[in-house]
Each structure stands twice: as structure tokens, then as C-alpha cells.
Amino acid sequence: MLKTDIVVIGAGASGLMCAIEAGKRGRKVLVLDLANKAGKKILMSGGGRCNFTNYSIEPENFISENPHFCKSALSRYTQWDFLALIDKYKIPFHERDHGQLFCNDSAKDILNMLLAECKQANVTIQLDCKIQSVKKTSPQNLEENKFQLKTSKGSIQCQSVVVATGGLSIPKMGATAFAYQLAAQFDINVLPTRAGLVPFTLQPGDKEKYAPLSGIAISCVVSNKQQTFKENVLFTHRGLSGPAILQISSYWQPGEIVRVNFLPDLVLKEALQEKRRSKVKVQLKNSLAEWLPKRLVEVLINQKLLTVSLQDISDKKINEIVQAIENWEIKPNATEGYRTAEVTLGGIDCSQLSSKTMQSNTVSGMYFVGEALDVTGWLGGYNFQWAWSSGWCAGQYV
Ligand SMILES: Cc1cc2nc3c(=O)[nH]c(=O)nc-3n(C[C@H](O)[C@H](O)[C@H](O)COP(=O)(O)OP(=O)(O)OC[C@H]3O[C@@H](n4cnc5c(N)ncnc54)[C@H](O)[C@@H]3O)c2cc1C
């Protein structure tokens, strides 16, 4: 029977960060992972360049039933702390829109940095390891070796277990419901989960109607009752994607309408009225084509109007045109689900954990970190920052 201080289950972003911090404190840490490689999601993130954090991290950028829970961790291990680590390893990075920070070269830089830190902190990583059971040993043994794990690589006794197995997104990459199942085993509440940061599929009729737009990407304002995002929308052969759609998908409920303003930087009504005053006659479709892709105009606007010259269009019709472009309503059929989702909404109920240590309020020695928790960030480096911050906090106490 192997004995160690801490077992971290999951060698992803949050698990590695927790292991590093605990190892630095002199704790004996063993990280176990089902996969044959650590940090697979880090490697595929941000199109291979890992959007590892954001210059502006606010609690408002996170979705949770307990919106205050994330504040403590995010304020104790900030984006500046992670940037200091990036600086220590001289990893070149750049800023994109909305303060998003990406590696210049490769996401490998981030993973190699974490693995180097693990090595320095004497953390052991065991890959290809299936966890068969986690049991708490008798209460008499409270301080020593509270947990017994059975794994495909043998049995382990440890004082603390950190669950860092992430959410359900991208099952092909090895995502499992391990964290939720373990929580349920220990009577820790799990909130319903759903896919977040995920493309929409369209109703059959709409899918056919908008199929010719596949490939068009356009800067829009997308909103529902709860939130508004200004980013690109991308029409695909399956439906709608692009950053604005991924963002709103995390706030979307089935059956709900999403609104899109295709010309957020123009007061279209005024612009059309201005053009109408000109003596030169121009067809509506040509006027609109100055600001929007032709294919989009042809699908959004009534065919009969397209070839009419602007001067012959009534105010009432102008209002209808403006409405169709500035307030396009679409009722998605569904999301593409976990298959393509970047994150999982819901998960371990934060009210069951300490926001300072990430330890369960009821099972002493059991900690949950990262995406497994009901804390989900926006697109833009927020999910990794949550992984770093929550992992770091647990690492100070395990
Ligand atoms: C395609 C894609 C791109 C993304 N890009 C970004 C981005 O650029 N910026 C950003 O902030 N976020 C991004 N995300 C989200 C981000 O990757 C996650 O939020 C983050 O990795 C969560 O960290 P974690 O440690 O909780 O879980 P993970 O990083 O998912 O790690 C979980 C680990 O647990 C292991 N595991 C799972 N089940 C078991 C089990 N039963 N037994 C043992 N081990 C197990 C897994 O193999 C994995 O190594 C992206 C996600 C995807 C899918």
C-alpha cells in the first residue's frame, strides 16, 4: 500500500496548480490521471495557443448559483500572479480583443511550465491510472491517512484528496463525470450540468433558410434577457457559432429567443434616410451591401424589396428593414452539447465548500477545484484563471 500526503485526481490545469503549491509547502503529492498525457485540454485550448488568462478578471465574468463564491480565490491568486509565473519562464505572449492573453508560440509553453514547477516541487504524476474507488477510512484515523484509494496501479492511502477532474465537455478528450459521482457518493450536492460556450443548432426550417450563409463572420451585438455580448457571429453549416454565440450560449435556456444586431456601430435608420435624400437612385440591396455581406442581406430582407430603389421605400418599410437587421430574432433548436462545448455549467454546489480552501464542509480532507465546481467563466481566459485560482487556494491548505 502506497502512502502519501495528498492525492490530486486530475492532471489538468487546476490539479497541476494545486499539486505545485502543495508540493512547495513540502507536502508529498501524487497526481493521478486517467489519460496518457497531462494537461490535454491546455494543449488544445485557444486554438493551440492557450488563452491562459485575461487582463480584466471580475466576478461578473463568472456564472454560478453562488456568485460570491469565486471572489475570494480570484482575489488571492490573480491574473497578475499567473503572469508573474509566465514571466519567470519567459513565455512570450500577446493580448487580443477584450484583454485576452495568448501564448505567441504554443500552449505547450504553459504545460511545460506547469510540469517544470511540478518537478521542482517533487510532485509525482501517475498517468494511465483508473481510480476504482475512494473510501474514507474509519473516523478513529482522522488525522492519519483518512482516505483509501483503489486504482488500476494499486492501492493508496492519503490524508487529503483533491478532485480536479474537470467537467463533461469533449468526452472524446477523456472528460468524465468522476467529480460529480464522487461528490454524490459523499452526499455532496451537485447542481444540474449543461454545456456552455457552445455553438447553437437551428430549427430544421431555419437551418435550410440560413444554410447559404455558412462561412459568413460578422461583428454583432448578441443578447438575451440576461446578457449582451459584442463579438463575431459565425454562420456554419450546422447553425450559429463564433465568440458572441459561444458567450450567449452559457446564458441561454432551451426555447429562448436570441437577438442579434448585425450593425451595432451604425444608426441604420438615419443612414438609410440620408441615402434616400440623395438624387441618385440606388437599389436597397446595393445600399445595404455597403455595410453587410450581400448573401446576408438577401436572406434577411424581403426579396421583393431588394430591387426597389431606396427613394421608393416608405418610412414604414424602412422601419421593418431596420428591425430585420438590428433586431434579428432567432430561436435556436439546441446547443451542440458537450461534444463541442468548451465548458460545463453547473456541477459541485459551491455552498458545500469553503471558498477559502475549496474543502468540503462535510467531508474533511476532500477538496474540489476547477471546472468541476459550479463556477463557469466567460470565453476569454476566465476558465483557466478559475482553474489556477481555485487550484492555488486548495494548494495552500491540503
Ligand atoms: C477546445 C477547448 C478550448 C478551450 N480553450 C480555453 C481557453 O483558451 N481559455 C480558457 O480559459 N479556457 C479554455 N477552455 C476551458 C478550459 O480548458 C477548462 O476550463 C480547464 O481546462 C478546466 O481545468 P480543470 O483542471 O478543472 O479540468 P481539465 O483541464 O479538464 O483537467 C481534468 C483532468 O482530469 C482528468 N480526468 C478526468 N476524469 C478522470 C478520472 N475519472 N480519473 C482520473 N483522471 C480524470 C482528465 O484526463 C484531465 O487531465 C477550453 C476548453 C476546450 C474544450
Ligand as a Chemical Component Dictionary entry (heavy atoms), coordinates in Angstrom:
data_LIG
# 
_chem_comp.id                   LIG 
_chem_comp.type                 NON-POLYMER 
_chem_comp.pdbx_formal_charge   0 
_chem_comp.three_letter_code    LIG 
# 
loop_
_chem_comp_atom.comp_id 
_chem_comp_atom.atom_id 
_chem_comp_atom.alt_atom_id 
_chem_comp_atom.type_symbol 
_chem_comp_atom.charge 
_chem_comp_atom.model_Cartn_x 
_chem_comp_atom.model_Cartn_y 
_chem_comp_atom.model_Cartn_z 
_chem_comp_atom.pdbx_ordinal 
LIG C1  C1  C 0 -11.474 23.091 -27.023 1  
LIG C2  C2  C 0 -11.326 23.858 -25.745 2  
LIG C3  C3  C 0 -10.632 25.053 -25.741 3  
LIG C4  C4  C 0 -10.551 25.800 -24.555 4  
LIG N1  N1  N 0 -9.856  26.967 -24.576 5  
LIG C5  C5  C 0 -9.773  27.703 -23.447 6  
LIG C6  C6  C 0 -9.002  28.891 -23.414 7  
LIG O1  O1  O 0 -8.318  29.248 -24.400 8  
LIG N2  N2  N 0 -9.017  29.633 -22.267 9  
LIG C7  C7  C 0 -9.701  29.233 -21.140 10 
LIG O2  O2  O 0 -9.660  29.940 -20.135 11 
LIG N3  N3  N 0 -10.379 28.064 -21.128 12 
LIG C8  C8  C 0 -10.416 27.300 -22.241 13 
LIG N4  N4  N 0 -11.105 26.112 -22.216 14 
LIG C9  C9  C 0 -11.662 25.647 -20.920 15 
LIG C10 C10 C 0 -10.534 25.066 -20.047 16 
LIG O3  O3  O 0 -9.780  24.148 -20.833 17 
LIG C11 C11 C 0 -11.085 24.362 -18.818 18 
LIG O4  O4  O 0 -11.988 25.201 -18.149 19 
LIG C12 C12 C 0 -9.949  23.971 -17.882 20 
LIG O5  O5  O 0 -9.070  23.086 -18.531 21 
LIG C13 C13 C 0 -10.507 23.324 -16.632 22 
LIG O6  O6  O 0 -9.447  22.882 -15.847 23 
LIG P1  P1  P 0 -9.647  21.650 -14.864 24 
LIG O7  O7  O 0 -8.340  21.412 -14.217 25 
LIG O8  O8  O 0 -10.831 21.841 -13.996 26 
LIG O9  O9  O 0 -10.025 20.425 -15.817 27 
LIG P2  P2  P 0 -9.230  19.806 -17.032 28 
LIG O10 O10 O 0 -8.192  20.720 -17.516 29 
LIG O11 O11 O 0 -10.278 19.313 -17.958 30 
LIG O12 O12 O 0 -8.467  18.571 -16.388 31 
LIG C14 C14 C 0 -9.141  17.452 -15.889 32 
LIG C15 C15 C 0 -8.177  16.289 -15.845 33 
LIG O13 O13 O 0 -8.810  15.219 -15.167 34 
LIG C16 C16 C 0 -8.601  14.009 -15.883 35 
LIG N5  N5  N 0 -9.710  13.107 -15.564 36 
LIG C17 C17 C 0 -10.995 13.205 -15.954 37 
LIG N6  N6  N 0 -11.694 12.191 -15.453 38 
LIG C18 C18 C 0 -10.843 11.435 -14.737 39 
LIG C19 C19 C 0 -10.984 10.251 -13.987 40 
LIG N7  N7  N 0 -12.163 9.626  -13.888 41 
LIG N8  N8  N 0 -9.903  9.742  -13.374 42 
LIG C20 C20 C 0 -8.692  10.355 -13.473 43 
LIG N9  N9  N 0 -8.496  11.481 -14.178 44 
LIG C21 C21 C 0 -9.555  12.022 -14.802 45 
LIG C22 C22 C 0 -8.552  14.433 -17.331 46 
LIG O14 O14 O 0 -7.838  13.475 -18.096 47 
LIG C23 C23 C 0 -7.830  15.771 -17.243 48 
LIG O15 O15 O 0 -6.423  15.631 -17.337 49 
LIG C24 C24 C 0 -11.180 25.335 -23.362 50 
LIG C25 C25 C 0 -11.851 24.120 -23.371 51 
LIG C26 C26 C 0 -11.929 23.368 -24.542 52 
LIG C27 C27 C 0 -12.659 22.060 -24.512 53 
# 
loop_
_chem_comp_bond.comp_id 
_chem_comp_bond.atom_id_1 
_chem_comp_bond.atom_id_2 
_chem_comp_bond.value_order 
_chem_comp_bond.pdbx_ordinal 
LIG C1  C2  SING 1  
LIG C2  C3  SING 2  
LIG C2  C26 DOUB 3  
LIG C3  C4  DOUB 4  
LIG C4  N1  SING 5  
LIG C4  C24 SING 6  
LIG N1  C5  DOUB 7  
LIG C5  C6  SING 8  
LIG C5  C8  SING 9  
LIG C6  O1  DOUB 10 
LIG C6  N2  SING 11 
LIG N2  C7  SING 12 
LIG C7  O2  DOUB 13 
LIG C7  N3  SING 14 
LIG N3  C8  DOUB 15 
LIG C8  N4  SING 16 
LIG N4  C9  SING 17 
LIG N4  C24 SING 18 
LIG C9  C10 SING 19 
LIG C10 O3  SING 20 
LIG C10 C11 SING 21 
LIG C11 O4  SING 22 
LIG C11 C12 SING 23 
LIG C12 O5  SING 24 
LIG C12 C13 SING 25 
LIG C13 O6  SING 26 
LIG O6  P1  SING 27 
LIG P1  O7  DOUB 28 
LIG P1  O8  SING 29 
LIG P1  O9  SING 30 
LIG O9  P2  SING 31 
LIG P2  O10 DOUB 32 
LIG P2  O11 SING 33 
LIG P2  O12 SING 34 
LIG O12 C14 SING 35 
LIG C14 C15 SING 36 
LIG C15 O13 SING 37 
LIG C15 C23 SING 38 
LIG O13 C16 SING 39 
LIG C16 N5  SING 40 
LIG C16 C22 SING 41 
LIG N5  C17 SING 42 
LIG N5  C21 SING 43 
LIG C17 N6  DOUB 44 
LIG N6  C18 SING 45 
LIG C18 C19 SING 46 
LIG C18 C21 DOUB 47 
LIG C19 N7  SING 48 
LIG C19 N8  DOUB 49 
LIG N8  C20 SING 50 
LIG C20 N9  DOUB 51 
LIG N9  C21 SING 52 
LIG C22 O14 SING 53 
LIG C22 C23 SING 54 
LIG C23 O15 SING 55 
LIG C24 C25 DOUB 56 
LIG C25 C26 SING 57 
LIG C26 C27 SING 58 
# 
